[in-house]
Amino acid sequence: MLVRVDFLNMGVSGRWLFFFLHRSPTHLVSVLIFNTTSHCFVLVKQFRPAVYMCEWEKAKTQPPKSAEKTEEGSTSQWLPASAGVTYELCAGLVDKPNLSLEEIARQEVLEECGYDVPASKLKKITSYRSGVGVTGAKQTMFYAEVSDDNCVSPGGGEPKEGELIEVVKVPLHEAMTFAYDERIPKTMGVIFSFIWFHNNMSPKYKISTNV
């Protein structure tokens, strides 16, 4: 739901637009998943309309690399759908008041990535504010270790809820190169969580994260 707020800041009037998500408390959970069998991180890859439209707006100011003729004979400058795809942590809205944050995170891991992990095995990393200019959402990040034995489905999210998710794996030794590669579209949650893992968990596995 789009909401407009008019306010005074140091005597100067201002106006801001922000969103309430699904009419629920604006709180999300995200999970850094590490597969101890294959020593890789499990991320999700999905299309984000807002990202696509930002890329489309930017492309409008640049000469098109190629053009296709529409039925009306005009030139189409729409970008391929891949322009709106990003790599993200498994995540979801906190919209079930009868469940703990750990239980909601567990459900997201199962639905999006196909791993069945007990809620008690999720470790809280931290909570922080995300989308401060648009939603003002609070996000709580967890860490979950899984193995191939925990994989009970291919994941992919809930299509009936409009989720079209691809599960992807990033090898541990490539993690920091992946995090800092500006050519790979990703969220700050991915970058931060990889750094957290490097600082707190890498010595346990005695494998370089390629920093």
N, C-alpha and C positions, 0 to 999 in steps of 0.2 A: 504494500500500500504506500503510495507516494504522499508525503506529508510536507507542507510548507511551514516554516517557522520565521516569524518576524521578530527581531530582537535589537537591543541596544548594546553596543560594546564600546566602553569608554566614551559614551555620549554620541557615538556614530551609529546610525541605524543600519541594519543589515538584513538580508534575507537568505535563507538556505533551504535547499530541498534534500530530503533524505527518505530512506525506505524502512518500513517495518516489514520484516520477513514473515510471510505466511500467518500474520496476525498472532505470532507466538513471541515469547521473549527472545530478543535478538542475541542468541548465544549459539555457538557452533562448537563442535568437537572435530579434531583432526588427529590422525594417527600415523606416526612414522613406523613402518613395518620393515623388519629385518628378518630375512630368511636365513637361518643358521645352517641349513643344509647346503645351499648354493652360495652362501655369503654374498647376498645381493639385497638391495632395497626394492620393495614392491611399491610402485607408484600407480596412479591412474592418469589416463590421458583422455581428455574430452573436449568437445567443441563448446566454446563460450561466445555467445552472440555479442556481448559487449566488447570483447577482444577483437572479434571480427570487424565490427563496425569502426573501431578505432583504426585498425589497419586499412580499412576501405577508405576512411576519411583521409588518412595520410597519403594513400595511393592516388587520390584525386588530384593532388598537387604535383604529381610526377607524371612524366610522359609514359603512357602505357607501353609495356614490353610487347604485348600482342593484343589484338582486338578481334572480337567475334561479331558477326552480323546477326542481329535479332530478326524476328519475323517482320518487323516494321521497317527493317533496313537501317536502323540506328546502330551505333557502336556500343557494345556492352563492356563496361569496365569493372564488372564484378570480379572479385578475387576468388581463387579456389577456396573451398571450405577449410583446407589445411591452415589457412591464414588465421583462423580463429581457434586453433587447437592449442591447449596448454598442458604441461605436466604438473601434477598436483599431488599432495598427500591425500590419502583416503580421508573423507570428511563428510559431515552431515549436520543438519539442524538439530538443536535440542528442542524437540517438539513433543516429547512424551514425558509429562510431569511425574508419572508413576515410576520412571526408571532413573537410575543414577547415571551420571555422566559416563562412567566406565561401561555400564550396560548398553548405553546408546552407542558408544564407540565400538563396542564388540559387535553390535548389529551391523554397523557400517562396514567393518572389516569383512564380515561374512557376506553381505550383499554385494559390495563393490569388488572385493578381491578374492572371495571364495575360501578364506581361512576361518576355521572355527577355533577361536581362542577364548579361554575362560576370562571373564571380566576381571578376576582377581590377578591375572597375569599382566594387566596393563599398568604401566608405570607413568605417572603424571610427570611431564617435563616442565610445563609452566602454563600460565594463562596470560593473555595479552589482548589488546584492542586491535582489531583489523577493520579495514574499510572505514576508517575514521571520518572520511569526507563524504561517505554515502550512506552507510548503514549504522556506523558507530558500534558494530558488533563486538561482543566479547568472544574470544576463542580460547578453548582449552586444548592443549596439545598433549598427546600420550605417545608412549613408545611401547611397541609390542614385538616380541620375538616369536617367530613362527618357524615351523619346519615343513618339509614336504608332507609329513604325516598329518599335518593340520589342514591340508588342502582338501576340501570336500566338494568344491564346485569351481567352475571357471570364473565365477564372479561376473562382473559386467553391469551391476546395478539393477534397478527396477525399471524395465522399459515402460510399464504402465504409468510410471511417474515421470516419464520423459527423460530418463537417464540412458545414455548411450556411452558406456564407459569401456575403454580398452585398458587392460591390466598390462603394465610394462615393468621390466626389471632392470635395475642399474647395478652392475657389479661393484662391490665395495671398493676395489682398487681404482675404479674410475669415478668415484662419487664426487670428489672435490673438483675434478676437471669438468664434470657435468654441471656442478653447481655454479661455477664461474664462467661457463661458456655462454656468452650473451646471445649466441645464435639459437640457443635452445630456449623456447618460451616456457617459463616456469613461474611458480608463485614464490613469494618470499618465504613461505612456510617450508618449502623444499630446501632452500638455501640454508635457512637458520637451523633446521633439524639435522642436516648433514654436518654442519659445523658442530652442533651439540654432540652428535655421535662421535665425531673425530676427537673432541675434547674429553669425553666421558666414557666411551665404550671401546674405542679402537685398541687401547692397550690390552683389553681382555682377549681380543682375537689375534693380536700380534700381527696384524696385516695393515700395510700402509694404505691410507686413503688418498695417496697421491697428492699431498699438499706441497 
